[in-house]
């Protein structure tokens, strides 16, 4: 009997030693894995650029474990820059480069490409091309009926942005000059409002960022200008698409800028007709 007891004790001790040597633990009591560090980048600013960043967000996050983009409602390029300088935002979505004053505040900037400022037309109008002269006539109030540019006999409804908006500046710099908008034009305050107004109003026309309209799936058409499409580098109205950030936070933002400038990121931007500098 004693011999059997000694054998049993020896067997238990051997099993315990074997389990310890293998580093085993009882099933169901394995230590929980340490969660990976998560960095959330809060982004706001230009409505046209935030739309583009929101569209590429799923692909960026899938390719960059540990990073998440929180794309907030657009607040204008200036609002995005202010949010970054105040520490409220991590990234400013920008439709222009930094000013000297902004750069002096310790901000950095990465340009991702350029986006067309397109003439946006309600899809039911049927006009697909306009000349530069016709664009001037439309936005100055000289053309008031679509039949004057080969469209239906219907009154043209014109939407515009305010004078400080980058889309308005691009239109003026490239085509319109200082010619004032007509009093009949209806002013809108955001890219989203422009997309909604043109999509929802028959016989309407406006001006807005084409990559943003594609990114948001807006039900609008863009007119070619003198036969040149908005995704073409020769398109006359282009404005920068970029991101701004505090230079002392560059290490946190670097994975985002690296991905956007990578082959995969550039391909995603080109899907939205962003013109990439070679």
N, C-alpha and C positions, 0 to 999 in steps of 0.2 A: 504493500500500500504506500509506504514512504517513497519507494522508488518511483512509483507513478506520479506522486505529488511533485517530486523534484523535477521529473521530466516535463510536467505541465508548466511549472514556474519558469523553467528554462525556455520553453517554447514561447511563452508570453513575453519574456524579456527580449528574446531574439526578434520577435515581430515588432516590438516597440523600437528597438535599435534600428531595424531595417527601415521602418517608416520615417524615423528621424534622419537617417542617412540620405534618404531620397528626397527630403524636404517636403514630404507629403503632409497634408492636413485633412481632417475629416471633410467629406463632401458636404457642401452647403455652408461651410465656414471659411471659404477662401476670402482673403482680404479684398475689399472693393478696389477696383482700379482708380488711380488718381485722375480726376478729370483734366483734360487738356486746357491750358490757359486760353481764354477767349478775349479777343480784342474787338471792341465795337467801335466803328468809325461813324460818327454822326456827320451827315452831309446835308447842306442846304445852300441856296444861292440862286443863280440863274435858273429860271424855270425850264429853259430849253436844255440846259446841261443836266439838271437833275432828272429830267425825263430819260435822257440817254443813260445815265448812271443806274437808274432804277431798272432799265431794260437789261443791262449787262450784269446786274447784281447776282442772279442765281448762278450764272456761269463762273463768275469770280469767286463766289463763296465755295462752290464745288471744287474749284482748283486750288483754293487757299485755305486749308484747314486751320481753325483757330481764329479766323477773321469773319466779321459780319459787317455788312453795310446797312446802316439805318438812314435811308434817304427820306428826308423830311420835305414838307411842302416848300416850293420855291419862295425865296424872299428877295430875289434880285441879286445880281453879282455883288453890289455894295453891301447888301444885308448879309450875304455869306461871308464876305471879308470881315465885316464887323463882328460877326459871330465867332470867327476863328480868333481874332485879336482879343476878344473878351473871354476866350476859353469855353464858350458855350458849344461851339462846333469844333470838330476835328479837321474837316475838309470843307473848303469853299468851292462850290460849283460855279465856274466862271465862264462868261461869254466875251471876255477881253483879257489882255495881259494885266499884270499888276501895274499900278502907277508908281512913280518914284517914291511918293510919300508912303504908300503901302509897303513897298520893299524895304524902306528905311525902318519900318516897325518890326522887322525880323520875319517877314513872310517870304516863302518860296513859291515858285509857280512851275507847273509842267503843262505844256501845251500838248493835247492829244491829237489834234487835227483841226480842221475847219469845217463848219457846217453852213450849208446854203441858207440864205434868207430868201424864201420863195414867195411867189405870188400864189396864195392859196385860194382855190375856187371851189364853190359848191359842185359836187359831182354831177348834178343834173344840168349844168350849164352847157357842157359839151365843148367849150373852148380849151384847146390843149397847148396852143403856142401864142405868145405875144411878142411883139417887137419892143425894143426899149422905148421907142417913141409912143407906142400905145400905153405902156406902163406909166409914162409921164402923164399922158392925157387922162388916164383913169384916176391916178392919185392926185391930180390937180383939179378934177371935177369937169374937165372938158368933155370926156366921154361919159355919158349917163345911161346909155342903152346898150345891151349886149350885141344888138344887131350891127353896131358900129365897128365891132371887131370879129364879125363872122358868126356870132351866136344868135340865139333866139330874140325875137322882138319883145324884150322884157326890160323893165327898169333895173339898172345896176345898183345894188346895195353895197356900200363901201364901209369897211371896218379898218381902223388904223390903231396904232399904238402911240403913246405919248412921245414927246420929242427926246426925252432922256433914254428911251429904250434902245438897246443895241440893234434891234431889227430896223427901227426907224433910221438910226444913224447909218446902217449899211445901205439902206435904200437911198438915202440922200447922198451919201458919198459916191455911190456907183452910178446912179441914174437921175434921181429927182432934183438934186441940188437944194436950193433954198425955197423952191416953189411951195407955197403953203398948201396944206390939205384943205379941201372945200368944207364949208360950214355944214354941209349935209352929211359928212363922214361921221361915223359913230366911233368914239374913242373907247378902247378896252385896256384893261390894266395888267393882263397876264397872257402868257402863251396859251394856257389852258382855256381861258375865256375866248381867245381868238379861235382856237380849234373848234370849240363848242358852237360859237356864233356862226362860223362859216358852214360847219356841218349841218346845223339846224335851221338855216335860213336860205330858202330858195333864191337863186339869182344873186348870191352874195359873193364878195371877193375881199381878201384881206392880205396881210403880210405877216409872215412868221417863220420860225426856224423849222426847216424841213426835216432834219434828223429827229427832232422832238416829236413832230407830227407822226412820223413813222413809228417811233418808239411807243407812243401812246395808242397807236391804232386808230387815229382820228379819221373819220369818214370825209376826208377832203382830198382834192386833187391839186397837184402843183403844175403850173404852166411852165413849159420850156421858154427860155428867153432867147429870141433870135435862133431858135433851134437847139439851144444848149440846155441839157437837163441839169437839175440841181446836184446830182452826184458827180458831175464832171468838174475837174479842177479848173476848167476855163470859165465856169459859171461866174457872172460878173459880181454877184452879191454873196460874199463869203465872210463869216466872222469866226474868230477863234473859239475852240472848245477846250477848256482846260480846268485844272484843279489848283487851288491855293492851300497853303498850310503853314504853320509855324515851323521855322527851320529847326528849332530845338525839339520838334516832334517828328522830324523827318524819318527817323528809324521806324516809327509806328506806321507812317503813311507809305513807306517805300514799297511794301508788298503790293499795294494797290496800284501805284504808279508803274511798277515793274510789270505787273500783269497787263495793264492797259497798253503799255508800249511793246509787249511781247507779240509774237506772231499770232497767237490765238486771240489776244485782246484786240489787236489791229483788225483782224478778220471780223470780230464781233462788231466793231465800230463801223467798218465798211458795209456791213449788212444794213446799217441805218443810214447809208449814203454820207457818212463822214468822210471828208477828203483828207487822206493821210499824206503828210509830207514825205517825200522819198529821201 
